[in-house]
Amino acid sequence: FPWIRRQQCLEQSGVLTRSPRPLGLAGPTEVPPSEACAGPPTEASPCVGPSLILVFKPGKLAKTPEFIDACKSMGIVARTLTFPEGSSLFGHNVISVAGNAGTLQLLAEEQALYKRLAPRLLDKDPRWEGCRDSAMRWGIAVWCPFSVAQCANFAEIEDKAKFFSASEVLRLLCNAVCTIKSSANCHPVLLAAQATGEINDIMCVPDTEALAQLDAAWSPLSIWRLARPDDALADYFGSGVMQYFVFMHEYARWLLPPAGIGSAAFVACEMLEVQPSRTVLAHMSLVFTYFITVWATVFVIHWRRLAMVNRHNCGKTRPFETRWTFGSARHYFHSRGYKVTSGSLQKIGATKSPEVYASTMLQSSVRYVMVVLTMLLMFLLTGTTVGILLWIGDRAETWTDNMILQNSPVLLYMVVIRLVQGFYENLAMYLTHLEKHVLYWQFVRSLTIKTAAFHLINNLGFFVYVAFWKQDLEYLRTQLIMFFTVKQVLGNVFEVGLPWAQDAWHVRCQRQAKTARGTRSKPPLGHRVTLEMKEKNLLTEDDEDSLRARVEREWQRPVAEIGEDYLEVAVLFAVTTWFAPVFPLGPLLALIHAVTEAWSDSHKLRNVMRRPVPEGRNEVVLEAWLDIFSIIGCCGIGVSFGLLAVFEDGLDRTWLAIGEHVVLFIWLYLYMSIPKEPEWLSLHKQQVESVLVNQCRMAESNSH
């Protein structure tokens, strides 16, 4: 298995020969011949899965031939794509990276990619009996690191072209090409290019056939369906995107009870001919507050556990990977004592990461204390700025009758917040680097929490100001209705409609340019590919034109950010739970928005936005947002009971304080006592790990 060095295992079996690789890379160039596995990778073998597209700025990456030779030595097919004059990619260095079945198997073993074990192995081998029983009981699969020597034991190995999913192929290629080092300075070539800004984009072209199959099996509007195409989503978009849509599905389903209760309370309070008394209304609001605060706590804990199960179902049975990919390029060099200045790397400290981040426990604690104090000061300044701007907006109505002057504070608010946001994002990046995280996923998690905190203060500060400073209940409800209706509709229009119009315009221009080029008697220079590819008939002229057109169209599309989608849902979740006591119709409107948001996001990813390249960052973002949702639920307890204390005179303040502390105790107890990962899943992982360790020991004893 993979933690036994592949070189030792295969060389001992006598089926592997090694050849030296340039650029400091090492690895087998041949695979053992086996009926169950793919044959030795050759240049004439067809590539499987999607291709990774690297777009460099014009004139950049002078070491392109060196990079392509290194890919060739790894069995990876890398070629340059040229584009005709008039194309948006004309003059750019575009490299397409792909791999055949044999190469992908070698990369999967080298990177310890987890794959499902075949049921036949679990049935015939008594050592896997306990793992098989737990997997059948809980409806999960048994995952194991891939091994070329034992590839016949894995599920679906018969179809070599589809053994690895699209997201797995892209991840294997990303991890592989990012390890290629320069012969001059031993830096990873692509990481250095990404850090210095030489790379414009990293992308992959969409698969229309796979999208059509996904469309047929996926309906985000059907929240009542228990079965979802989770595997298909993870195979095409990656596990991070799949987790987001599973979250939206669960969120919409869990909103059904509070939406029904809140709608009934709204009808009872607003539409009945016989209005309840003030005391009855106050106690109805109190009961609904207890319900919504406990509901929010239980939902977040449920989703936290469900996310761990979904992560295991995608083969993520171990902690976050520590491999360096494109997204972690800057952190890679910053942690090694380099900084980017004028498009080049300059050494500012020790070269090795442990030397840069070597510190005592006391020094590390002092750094974190400084970061926390700086963030608290920034939050105080941000809240004060938001409050002053909102106060100026309220006073402007009494200072003048001019409509333009009355609305000028709104424009001032937008400009100031935009400036503060840019400053805070730079400050958050600096503070996160100051914490000196060695692991990149810890860096992403810390940065996500800092950035999300500012955006939540910015989006929720207005409602808190109206509720507790102005204490205007009618105005608060009016603004909540505007938030749940007009703002959400406009957000979807700008988020989906504008990129869709831009993509449609680009397709039209591309067709016109293709028609104009078709009238020429001689093909343009950009239609040439390397002579080696043409001579070996690996790429026909039609395939080349199709690939070039799809790459150009994909490059024009905007990049999808899952973190922004989580932010929208987090703001909606906070407004729904915090202000439910004074606006019980909020859960119903949140349910409608959750369903429409899931549909618009699915349409955006499939037809409007660029296909995401799974690098693992989205999984870390999810981990950070799980903690953020927990904090939102905790803060919602204080805000909800505070609203009752401000607007409901029929309730005793002492009992409100006691009730608030009781709900806080429930939140704290559930959050600390319920494990993040289900116990049955932890036990299953321990059983699998025990079997793998025993097999490892047996392999070592047999080798001696």
N, C-alpha and C positions, 0 to 999 in steps of 0.2 A: 504494500500500500504506500501512498505517496510519502509518508514521513520516513519510510525506508528509502534511502537515496536511490533514485531511479538508475543512476549509472551502475551502482553495485549490483542491483537486482538483475538488470538485463545483461550486464557483462558476465555475471556468474552463470546465467543460462546459456551464454555463448551465442546469442543472436543479435548482439549489438556491437557496432563499431562506431567509433567517434572520430570526428575530424575537427581540427582546430577552427575556431570562429574568429573573425575579425572583431574589432571594437570591444574586446574584453568579454564577449558573450560565450557561453558554454552550454552545450546541450546536444542531445542525440540528433543525428540527421537521418536515421533510419528507424523504422519500427519493426518489431518482430513479426514475421509473416504468420498469420493466423486466419483461419476461416471465418472467425467471428468478427475480427477487427479489419479495419481498412488496411490496404497494402501500403508499401513504402511510399512516402510522398514524392512525387516526381513533378516536373514542371508541366507535363502534359495532363496531369490529373485535374479534373474539373473542380472549380471552387464551389463550396457549399455555403449557404447562409448569406446574409447581407455583407456588403463591403463597407469598410470604414473610409470616409472621405476626409482628407486633410487639406485645408485651403490655407496657403501661405500668402503673405503679402508679396507684391511684385518685387522681384530681385532678391528675395530673402531665401534662406536655407541654401547656402552655397554648397553644403555637403549632401545634396540630394543623391548623387551617385553612390556615395559611401553608405547612406541610409538604405538605399534600395539593395545594395549588395549584402548588407547585414540582414535585411528581411529575407533575401534569397537563401542565405546560409541557414536561416531558421525554418525554411520551407514555406515562408509566407510570400504570396504573390503581391508585389508592389509595382505599380506602373504609373506613369505620369499621364495626365489628361490635358490636352490643349484645347483651347476654345477660339472660335473665329473672331475676327475683328468686329466690333459692334456688340459683342456679348458682354454681359456684366462681369464675367470672370476672365475676360481677355487680359493677358499679361500676368495673371496670378499663377503661382505654382500649385497645381492641384495633383494630389497623389491619392490613388485608390489602393486600399490594402484589403486583401482577402486571403482565405486559406482553404485548402482542401481537407478532406475528412481525416487523412493520416496526420497532417500537421496539427489540426485541432485536437486530436486525441493526445498527441505529445504535449501540447500546451496545457490541456486539461489536467494531465497527470503532474506536470511541472508546477502548476498553480494550485493543485489540490482542490479541483472543482468537485463539488458534491453532486452525485447522481443517484437516482433511485436504483435499489437492488431489485433484481427480478424475483417475482414470487416463487419461481421454481427453486431458487437457492434457499429461500426461507423455509420451504416445505421439506426439502431433502436433507438439510444440514441441521442436526439437533442443537448446535450451538446458537442458532438464531431463533430457537423456539420462543423464548421469552420476548424477544423483540417483535416477532411476528404476532404474538398474542396481543401485546399492547397496541401495535399498529392497527390490528383488525378491530380492537375494542373502541379505539378513539377515531378511527377513520383517517389515519395518517400513513405516510410512507416511511420506509426505512432508507435513510440516506447514508452514503459511504463515499469517501474520496475516490475519484476515478483512478483506475490503474489499467494500463495497456495490457499487461500480462494477464489480467483477470477480467478483461472487458466483457467476456461472455457471460459473466454473472450479473450484468446490469440490464435493466429493463429497456426494451425498444432498441437494442443494439443491432437488430437485424436490418433496420433502415438506416444505413450509414449517413445518408444525406440529411436526414431529419433527426438524428440522434441528439444533436445539440440544438437548442432553441435559438431563435434570432438574437435574443438578449444575451444568451451565453456566448455566442460567437463573437458579438461585439465586445463583450467584456474580456474574453480571452485575447482578442486582437489588441485592445487598448492596453492591457497589462503587459503584453509581449513587446509591442513597439516602444513602450515607455521605458523599457530596460535597456534599449540600445544606447550604448555610450560612445562618445566621441573619442577617437584615437589621440586627439590633441590634449584635452584637459580632463578626460574621463568623466565628464558630466553627461547625463542622459540628454541626447540630442533634442528630442521633442520637448522634454520638460524645460530645457533652457530656451528653446524657441517660444514656448508658451509663456514663460515668465517674462521674457524680454519683448513680448508683443509681436513676434514674427508670424505667429499663427493667427489667422483671422477667425477661422471656425473649424470645429470638429463636428462632423455630422454623418448621417447615413441616409440613403435614399429609402423611401417607403416601398412596401411590398403591396401592390394593389390586390393580389389574390388573397393574401393573408388578411388584409383589411376587410375584404368582402366577406370572408368567412367569419371574421369577428363581428361584423355588423349583423350578420344573420343570427348570431347567438347572443347578442348583447343588447339589452334595452334598459338604459338607466332610468327610464320613467316607470318601470314596473317594480316598485319597491316591495310589492307583496310576494314576489318570487324569492324563495329561499335559495334556489340554485343560481349561481352566477358563474360566468366563464372566467374564474379567477386564474386558472392555469393559462388560458389563452391570452389574457391580459399581461400576465407576467412573462410569458414567452415572447411577446411582441414588444411591449413597452418597457419591461423590467419590473422587478418586484416593488420598487418605490412608487411607481405610478399605480400599480395594482392596489397597493395599500391605501392610496388616496381614494380610489373609487369604492373600495370596500368600506372605508370609513364613511363616505357620503351615503352609501346604501344603508349602513347600520344607523347612522345619524337620522336619516329620514324615517326609518322604521321606529326608532325610539321616540321620535317626536309625535307619534300618533296619540299616545295617552295624554301628554300635557296639552296637545292641540285640542283634543276632545273636551277635556276638563276646562281649559281656558275659554273655549268657545261657549260652553254652557254657562260659565260664570259671566261672560260678556253679555250673553242674551238675557240672563237673569237681572243684570244690573242696568242695562240700557234699553231693552226693547219690551219688557213686560209692562202692562198697564198699571199693575199694582207694584210700585217700587218698594223694595225691602227697606227696612229702617237703617239708619246710619250705623247702629251697633251691629246689625246682621251683616252689612256689607264689610265692616271692618274685620269681623271674625271670618268671613269668607276669604278675604284677602290674606289673613293670617294663615288659614289652612292651606291655601294655594301656595303661599310662600314656603311653608314647611315642605310641601310636596315637591316643588320645583327645585329647591336647593338640594334635597336628598336625591332627587332624580338626576341632577347634574353630576353629583358625586358618584353615584352608582354607574352612570353611563361612562364616565371617563375611566373608571377602574375596569369596567367590562371591555372597553375598547383597548385598553393597555394590554390586557391578557389576550384578547383576540388578535392583536397585532403580533404577539409572540408566536401564536399558533400559525398565523399566515406566513410569518417569516420562516418557520420550520417547513411549511408546505412548499416553499420556494427553494428549499435546499440550503437556507441560511442557518445552519445548525451551530455555527461557531460565532464568536464575537466579530465585530466589524473588521474588515480587512485593513491591513496596514500598508497595502501596496500603494506606490506613488503613481498617480495617473495625471491626466491633463488638469483636472480641477485643483490638484494639490501642488502644482508646479511652484507657485510663489512661496508657499509654506515650506516646500522642500528646500529651497535655497536659503530662505530666511532662517530656518532652523540650523543651517550649516554655516552661518556667518557671512552670508552674501546679501547684497541689496542691489536693486535694479536702478541704475543711473544712466540716463540718456540712451536707453535701449541696450545696455550692456550690464553684465554682472561684475560687481566689484566686491572684493573680499573686505569685510570689516571686522572680522573676528576669527575665532578658531574654525577650522574646517569641519571637524567632526561634530555631529549633533550632540553627543553626550558632553563634550567639552563646552559647548555653547550653553547648554541648559543645566550644567552641573551646579547644584546649590544645596544648601542644607534645608532641613524641614522648616527652620525658623525663617530663612530668607524667602522660601516659597509662601509661607503663611503671610508674611509682611506684604509681598506683592499682591496677594489676593485681597488683603485688607485695603490696600491703596486703590485697587480696581473698584471694590465695592463702594468706598467712600466717593470716588470720582463719579461713579454711576448715580449714586444717590444725589449728589450735587447737581448732576446734569438733569436728572428727573425733576428735581425741585425747580431748576431754572426753566425747564420745558413747561411744567405745570403752571408756573407763575406767568410765563409768556402767553400761554393759551388763555389763562384767566384774564389777563390785562387786555388782550385783543378782543375777547368776547365782551368784556365790560365796556370797552370803547364802542363796540358795535351797538350795544344797548343804549348807551348815552347819546350816540349820534342821532337817534330819532328825536330826542328832546332838544338837541342843540340847534338843529336846522330843519327846514321843511324841504330842502332841495333833495330830490330823489337820488341824484348822482352822489351827493355827499353822504347821504344816509347809507348807501351801498358801498361806499369806498372802504370802510373797515373790513368788508368781506374780501376785497381784493388785497388789502394790506395783510390780512390773515393768511391768505394763500401764499403770498410772496415770502412772508417771514417764516412760515412753517417750512416752505421749500428750502430756504436757506439753512434753517436750523437742522432739517433732515440731512442735507449734505454734510454739514459739520459733524452731526452725530454719527453718521455712517463711518466717516474717517476716524472719529474718536473711538468708535466701537472696534474697528479694525486694529487701531493702535493698542487699545487695552487688551484685546485678545492676544496679540503678539507679546504684550508685556507679561501675560500669564505663562508664556513659554511652554506651550503644549508640544510634546514630542509626537504624539499620535495625531494624525490629521483629522480623524473623526471627532476627537475631543475638541479640536480647534473649531470645526464646523458647528458642532453642537453649542459651544459657548458663544460663538458669533451670532448664531441664529437666535438664541435667547435674548441677547443684547439688542439686536435689531428689532425683534418682535416687540420688545417692551416699549420702545419709542413709538412704533406705529400704533400700538394699542392705546397708549396715552393720547396720541394725536386724534384717534378716531373716537375714543370714548370720553375724552375730556369735555366735549361740548354737552353731552347728556348729563354728566355729573355736575357740571356748572349750572345747568338749568334746574336740575332736581334739588340741589343742596344750597346753591347760592341765591338764585332767583326764587326758587320754591314756587314755581308757576306750574300747576298740575296740567291745566288745559294746554298750555303752550308745549309742555313736555310730551303730552300724548299726540299733539299735532306733528311735532318733529319726529316722533317714533313712527307714525304712519307714513310720513314722507320717506323715512329711512327704509322701511320695509317694502315700499312700493316703487316710488320714483327713482330713488338712488340705485336700487338693485337692477331695475330695468335698464337704466342708462349705463350702468356698469357692464351688463352683458352685451349691450349694443356696441360699446367702444372696445370691449374685450374680444368679441367674436366678429362683429359686423365689419369693423374697419380693416382688420387683417384679411378677412375674406374678400373685401373689395380690392385690396391691394394685390392679392394673389390672382384674382380674376383678371385684373388689368395686366399683370405680368404675363399670364398665359396668352392673352390676346396679342400682346407685343411679340411674344416668342413665336407665335404662329405666323404673324406677318413677316418677321425676320426670316423664318424658315422658308416661306413662300418666295421671298425676294432672293434668297440664296439659291433656291432651286432653279431659277431662271438662268443662272450662270452656266457657261459651258465647261468651266474648269473648277473642280472643288477647291475651296479655300484651304489655306495652310493649316487652319485649326482642325481639320478633319483627319489629320494624320495621327496615328499612334505609333508606338515603337515597332520596328520591323520584326522583332522577335515574336510579338503577339500575332502579327498578321501571318507570318510564315507557318506558325504552328496552329493556326485556325482556332485559337482559343477565344477570339472575339471577332464576330462578323461585323461588317460595316453597319448593318441595321442595329445590332446590339450596341455598338459604340455610339451611334447617334442617339439611341434611346437613353443610354446611361448618361451621356452628356446633357441631354435635355432635362432629365430628372434631377441631375446634380445642380444645374443652373436654377431650376425652379425651387428646389429645396433651399438653396442658398438665399433666395429672396424672402423666404418666410421668417417670421420672428421666432425667437427661442422661447420655449415653454419653461416656466419657472413654477415648480410645485409649491415652493415656499409662499409665493404670492397667493395661490389658491387656498392654502391653509390659513393665511392671514385673513382672507375674506370670510371664511367659515368661522374663524375664531372671533372676529368682530361680531358676526351674526349670533354666535353662541353666547357671547358676553351680553349683548343687548337683550337677547331673549330671556336669559336667566336673571340678570340683574334687575330689570325693570318689569318683570312679570307681575309683581304685586299691584302696580298701577296701570298696567297694560296687559291684561290676560289674553288678548287676541294675538299677542306676539308669537307664541308657539305655532299657531295655525299659519300665519304668514311666513314664519321661518320654515315650516314644512314645505310650503309651496315653493319657496326660494331654494331649498335644498334639492328638491326634485329637478327644478329647472336648471339649477347650477350644475348638477351632475350631468344633465343632458348637454348643456352648452359646453362644458369642459370636455366631454367625450367628443362632441362635434369639432371642437377646437383642435384637439390632439390628432384626430383622424384626418381632418380636411384643411385646416387653416395653419396650424403651428408646425414647426419643424419637429421631425421625429426625434425623440430624446435618445441620447446615447447613454446606456446604463453604466455609470461609473461607481455607483454606491453612495453618492452624495444624498440622493433622495431618501434613502433609508435612514441616514443620520438626521436629516431634517425632520423626518417623522418622529424619531426618538426625542428630539428637542421639543417638538410641538406637543407631544404627550405630556411633558412636564408643564408646558405653558397652559394647556387646557386644565390641568389640575390646579394651577395657581389661579386661573380665571374662576374656577368653581369655588375656591376658598374665598377669594375677594367678593364673589357674588353673595356669599352669606352675609357679610357685613353691609353691603350696599342694599340688599333686599330688606333686611330688617331696619336699616336706616331710613328707607323710604316709608315704611310703616310708621316709624316714629315721627316723621315729618308731616305726613299727609293724613294719618288716621288718628283722630283725637279720641276715638272710643276705645283705645287699647291702653292698658297700663304699661308704662315705660319699664317698670321693674320686671314684669313678666316677659316683655319683649327682650330685655337683656338676658334673662335666664334662657329663653328659647334660642336666642342666637348662640349662646355658649353651648347649649345642648347639641345643636346642629354642627357647630365647630368640632365638638368632641366626636361626633359620629364621623365627620369627614376625616379627622386625624386618625381615629381608630381603624377605619376601613382602609385608608391609604397606607398605613404602616403595617397592618396585620395581614392583609391579603397579598400574597406574593405576586410579583410582577409577571413571572412565568408560572403557568399552572403546574401543580406538583406532579401530575401524571405525565406531563411533557418532560419535566426534569428527570423523572425516573426512567422514562423511555430513552432519553439521551444517555443516561448513565449505563443502561444495559447495552446500547450499541457501542459505546466507548469501551466497555469492558470486553466485548467480543473482539473489537479491533485491536486492543492492546494485547490480548492473548494471541491473536494471529501474528502480530508483530514479533512477539517473543518466540513463537514457534519458527517463524521465518529466520530469525537471527540464530537460533540454535541449530537449525538445519544447515545454514550456511557455514557453520563452524564444523 
